[in-house]
Amino acid sequence: MCHTCRIGLLAFLLCALAGAEVMAEATRPGESGAKPDAGTEGGATGAATGSECKRNADCVIVGDGCCDCGSGGKNKTIPKAQRKEYEAKRRAKCSGKACLAVLSDDPSCYKRPACVGGRCRLVKAPD
């Protein structure tokens, strides 16, 4: 096998292994938040006691799991007040993990945060 072919094959295998790690991360139960309710756009995140938000600005988008939309993953929304703690836990959990250098086509990547009924949710972005 030619040298260039071996390098190409090695690059392909490394990407495939990284993709398998991303897929395993995205499908691990209980680690990436709840699935959205069938009747809502997006989904609530976290266990809320009382109201998470009063206005849209109280909610922010964060990466859901180790890889966000800019790295082949997906996003979710949380209350702005919880962002620092969430990101610190995410950094600790994801230390040493690699994400793909590819834009994700997950529906969460095309939504915006909103306060809906006192809960942070991802909703369809305006056209």
Contacts in CASP RR format, 6 or more apart in sequence:
PFRMAT RR
TARGET T0000
AUTHOR 0000-0000-0000
METHOD contacts of the structure
MODEL  1
MCHTCRIGLLAFLLCALAGAEVMAEATRPGESGAKPDAGTEGGATGAATG
SECKRNADCVIVGDGCCDCGSGGKNKTIPKAQRKEYEAKRRAKCSGKACL
AVLSDDPSCYKRPACVGGRCRLVKAPD
1 9 0 8 1.000
15 100 0 8 1.000
18 98 0 8 1.000
18 99 0 8 1.000
18 100 0 8 1.000
19 100 0 8 1.000
21 97 0 8 1.000
21 98 0 8 1.000
22 66 0 8 1.000
22 67 0 8 1.000
22 71 0 8 1.000
22 72 0 8 1.000
22 73 0 8 1.000
22 99 0 8 1.000
22 100 0 8 1.000
25 31 0 8 1.000
25 32 0 8 1.000
25 65 0 8 1.000
25 66 0 8 1.000
25 67 0 8 1.000
25 97 0 8 1.000
26 32 0 8 1.000
26 65 0 8 1.000
26 67 0 8 1.000
26 73 0 8 1.000
26 74 0 8 1.000
31 65 0 8 1.000
32 64 0 8 1.000
32 65 0 8 1.000
32 74 0 8 1.000
32 76 0 8 1.000
33 45 0 8 1.000
33 46 0 8 1.000
33 64 0 8 1.000
33 76 0 8 1.000
34 43 0 8 1.000
34 44 0 8 1.000
34 45 0 8 1.000
34 46 0 8 1.000
35 43 0 8 1.000
36 42 0 8 1.000
36 43 0 8 1.000
36 44 0 8 1.000
36 121 0 8 1.000
36 122 0 8 1.000
37 43 0 8 1.000
37 44 0 8 1.000
40 116 0 8 1.000
40 121 0 8 1.000
41 111 0 8 1.000
41 121 0 8 1.000
41 122 0 8 1.000
41 123 0 8 1.000
41 124 0 8 1.000
42 77 0 8 1.000
42 107 0 8 1.000
42 108 0 8 1.000
42 111 0 8 1.000
42 121 0 8 1.000
42 122 0 8 1.000
42 123 0 8 1.000
43 76 0 8 1.000
43 77 0 8 1.000
43 119 0 8 1.000
43 121 0 8 1.000
43 122 0 8 1.000
44 52 0 8 1.000
44 119 0 8 1.000
44 120 0 8 1.000
44 121 0 8 1.000
45 76 0 8 1.000
45 77 0 8 1.000
45 78 0 8 1.000
45 120 0 8 1.000
46 78 0 8 1.000
48 118 0 8 1.000
48 119 0 8 1.000
50 118 0 8 1.000
51 118 0 8 1.000
51 119 0 8 1.000
52 58 0 8 1.000
52 59 0 8 1.000
52 79 0 8 1.000
52 115 0 8 1.000
52 118 0 8 1.000
52 119 0 8 1.000
52 120 0 8 1.000
53 59 0 8 1.000
53 79 0 8 1.000
53 115 0 8 1.000
53 118 0 8 1.000
53 119 0 8 1.000
53 120 0 8 1.000
54 115 0 8 1.000
54 118 0 8 1.000
55 115 0 8 1.000
56 113 0 8 1.000
56 114 0 8 1.000
56 115 0 8 1.000
57 80 0 8 1.000
58 79 0 8 1.000
58 80 0 8 1.000
58 81 0 8 1.000
58 115 0 8 1.000
58 120 0 8 1.000
59 77 0 8 1.000
59 78 0 8 1.000
59 79 0 8 1.000
59 80 0 8 1.000
59 113 0 8 1.000
59 114 0 8 1.000
59 115 0 8 1.000
59 120 0 8 1.000
59 121 0 8 1.000
60 77 0 8 1.000
60 78 0 8 1.000
60 79 0 8 1.000
60 80 0 8 1.000
60 83 0 8 1.000
60 113 0 8 1.000
61 75 0 8 1.000
61 76 0 8 1.000
61 77 0 8 1.000
61 112 0 8 1.000
61 113 0 8 1.000
61 122 0 8 1.000
62 68 0 8 1.000
62 75 0 8 1.000
62 76 0 8 1.000
62 77 0 8 1.000
62 78 0 8 1.000
62 83 0 8 1.000
62 86 0 8 1.000
62 87 0 8 1.000
62 90 0 8 1.000
63 69 0 8 1.000
63 73 0 8 1.000
63 74 0 8 1.000
63 75 0 8 1.000
63 76 0 8 1.000
63 90 0 8 1.000
64 73 0 8 1.000
64 74 0 8 1.000
64 75 0 8 1.000
64 76 0 8 1.000
64 108 0 8 1.000
65 73 0 8 1.000
65 74 0 8 1.000
65 90 0 8 1.000
65 93 0 8 1.000
65 94 0 8 1.000
66 90 0 8 1.000
66 93 0 8 1.000
66 94 0 8 1.000
66 97 0 8 1.000
66 99 0 8 1.000
67 73 0 8 1.000
67 74 0 8 1.000
67 99 0 8 1.000
67 100 0 8 1.000
67 104 0 8 1.000
68 74 0 8 1.000
68 75 0 8 1.000
68 99 0 8 1.000
68 104 0 8 1.000
69 75 0 8 1.000
69 103 0 8 1.000
69 104 0 8 1.000
69 106 0 8 1.000
69 108 0 8 1.000
69 109 0 8 1.000
70 102 0 8 1.000
70 103 0 8 1.000
70 104 0 8 1.000
70 109 0 8 1.000
71 99 0 8 1.000
71 100 0 8 1.000
71 101 0 8 1.000
71 102 0 8 1.000
71 104 0 8 1.000
72 99 0 8 1.000
72 100 0 8 1.000
72 102 0 8 1.000
72 103 0 8 1.000
72 104 0 8 1.000
72 106 0 8 1.000
73 99 0 8 1.000
73 104 0 8 1.000
73 106 0 8 1.000
73 109 0 8 1.000
74 104 0 8 1.000
74 106 0 8 1.000
74 108 0 8 1.000
74 109 0 8 1.000
75 106 0 8 1.000
75 108 0 8 1.000
75 109 0 8 1.000
75 111 0 8 1.000
75 122 0 8 1.000
76 108 0 8 1.000
76 122 0 8 1.000
77 113 0 8 1.000
77 114 0 8 1.000
77 120 0 8 1.000
77 121 0 8 1.000
77 122 0 8 1.000
78 86 0 8 1.000
78 120 0 8 1.000
79 120 0 8 1.000
103 109 0 8 1.000
108 122 0 8 1.000
110 124 0 8 1.000
110 125 0 8 1.000
111 122 0 8 1.000
111 123 0 8 1.000
111 124 0 8 1.000
111 125 0 8 1.000
112 122 0 8 1.000
112 123 0 8 1.000
112 124 0 8 1.000
112 125 0 8 1.000
113 120 0 8 1.000
113 121 0 8 1.000
113 122 0 8 1.000
113 123 0 8 1.000
114 120 0 8 1.000
114 121 0 8 1.000
114 122 0 8 1.000
114 123 0 8 1.000
115 121 0 8 1.000
116 123 0 8 1.000
END
